[in-house]
Amino acid sequence: MRWNGKTGFDDYQTDPDALSILVPYIPQGSVVWECAVGEGGLAAGLTRSGLTVVASDIKAGQDFLTWEPDVSWDCIVTNPPFSLKNEFLSRCYQLGRPFALLLPLSGLESKARQKHFRRYGVQLIIPDRRVEYHPPGNLAAQGASFLGVWFTWGLLLPRDIMFESVTPLGQLTLELTGVGEDPNSGLHRESEGAR
Ligand SMILES: C[S@@+](CC[C@H](N)C(=O)[O-])C[C@H]1O[C@@H](n2cnc3c(N)ncnc32)[C@H](O)[C@@H]1O
C-alpha cells in the first residue's frame, strides 16, 4: 500500500458492503447526500439499497465544507477524506441533519472530535469484520483494511453502540450523476462490474 503522508488514504474507495449494516437505519424514501463521492462505490450501494442519492465531490468543484446542494436532501452518508475527519464532522453537526460518517475506530480519539460527541451525541455501528478500502481507479484492487465504524447522529439507533454483521451487497454498477457536475471532472461515469 502506498502512503503519501497526511493525505495517505484520502482517495481510497470504500467497499460498498460496509453499507449493509447502515442502510437498515436509514428511513426508506430518504434522499442521501454522498458529499465526497469519489468513484461512486458507496453511492452505487445506496442506490442499490433503494435510496435516492445526491452526489458531490471536491473534484467536481463542490467543497463539502462550504457548498450545499440546491436540491432537498435528508441525510449525509460518506467515507470522508482521511485528513479532513474533524472538518467533515464539524460540518455535519453544523448542518444539523442526520449523518453517517465511516471513520476508523480511532475516530473516537482527539479532543476536537470528543468535544462534538459530548456536546451533540454520537451513535456507532460497529461491523463484525474490517472494511476494505481500494486504491483509486481500481475498486477490485487490494488496498487497506481496518475496522471502519459508522459514526452516526440523528438516525435514532435503538442503542448508542450497535454491533452488526456485514453482508455482501453483490455486483454493483456505477452510474454516478452528481449535482451541478462539471462534465470534465470525471464525476459522471458509468462502469460495469465495479467490484
Ligand atoms: C476516502 S475518499 C472516499 C470516496 C467515497 N466516499 C467512498 O467512500 O468510496 C474521499 C473523497 O473525498 C473527496 N474530498 C476531499 N476533500 C473534499 C472536500 N473538501 N469536499 C468534498 N469532497 C472532498 C476526495 O476527492 C475523495 O473522492
The ligand as a Tripos MOL2 file, in Angstrom:
@<TRIPOS>MOLECULE
LIG
   27    29     1     0     0
SMALL
NO_CHARGES

@<TRIPOS>ATOM
      1 C1        -11.6420    8.4220    1.0320 C.3       1 LIG1
      2 S1        -12.3470    9.0220   -0.4850 S.3       1 LIG1
      3 C2        -13.9360    8.2950   -0.3330 C.3       1 LIG1
      4 C3        -14.7470    8.2660   -1.5730 C.3       1 LIG1
      5 C4        -16.1560    7.6760   -1.3830 C.3       1 LIG1
      6 N1        -16.9010    8.4370   -0.4010 N.3       1 LIG1
      7 C5        -16.0770    6.2450   -0.9040 C.2       1 LIG1
      8 O1        -16.3140    6.0060    0.2700 O.co2     1 LIG1
      9 O2        -15.7300    5.3700   -1.7070 O.co2     1 LIG1
     10 C6        -12.6160   10.7260   -0.0740 C.3       1 LIG1
     11 C7        -13.1550   11.6080   -1.1810 C.3       1 LIG1
     12 O3        -13.3160   12.9200   -0.6270 O.3       1 LIG1
     13 C8        -13.0910   13.8770   -1.6290 C.3       1 LIG1
     14 N2        -12.8390   15.1550   -0.9490 N.ar      1 LIG1
     15 C9        -11.6940   15.5880   -0.3680 C.ar      1 LIG1
     16 N3        -11.8760   16.7930    0.1910 N.ar      1 LIG1
     17 C10       -13.1760   17.1340   -0.0360 C.ar      1 LIG1
     18 C11       -13.9790   18.2580    0.2760 C.ar      1 LIG1
     19 N4        -13.4780   19.2930    0.9820 N.pl3     1 LIG1
     20 N5        -15.2670   18.2830   -0.1310 N.ar      1 LIG1
     21 C12       -15.7840   17.2420   -0.8540 C.ar      1 LIG1
     22 N6        -15.0670   16.1550   -1.1910 N.ar      1 LIG1
     23 C13       -13.7890   16.0900   -0.7810 C.ar      1 LIG1
     24 C14       -11.9350   13.3000   -2.4130 C.3       1 LIG1
     25 O4        -11.8950   13.8720   -3.7080 O.3       1 LIG1
     26 C15       -12.2860   11.8120   -2.4100 C.3       1 LIG1
     27 O5        -13.0480   11.4890   -3.5530 O.3       1 LIG1
@<TRIPOS>BOND
     1     1     2 1
     2     2     3 1
     3     2    10 1
     4     3     4 1
     5     4     5 1
     6     5     6 1
     7     5     7 1
     8     7     8 2
     9     7     9 1
    10    10    11 1
    11    11    12 1
    12    11    26 1
    13    12    13 1
    14    13    14 1
    15    13    24 1
    16    14    15 ar
    17    14    23 ar
    18    15    16 ar
    19    16    17 ar
    20    17    18 ar
    21    17    23 ar
    22    18    19 1
    23    18    20 ar
    24    20    21 ar
    25    21    22 ar
    26    22    23 ar
    27    24    25 1
    28    24    26 1
    29    26    27 1
@<TRIPOS>SUBSTRUCTURE
     1 LIG1         1 GROUP 0 **** ****
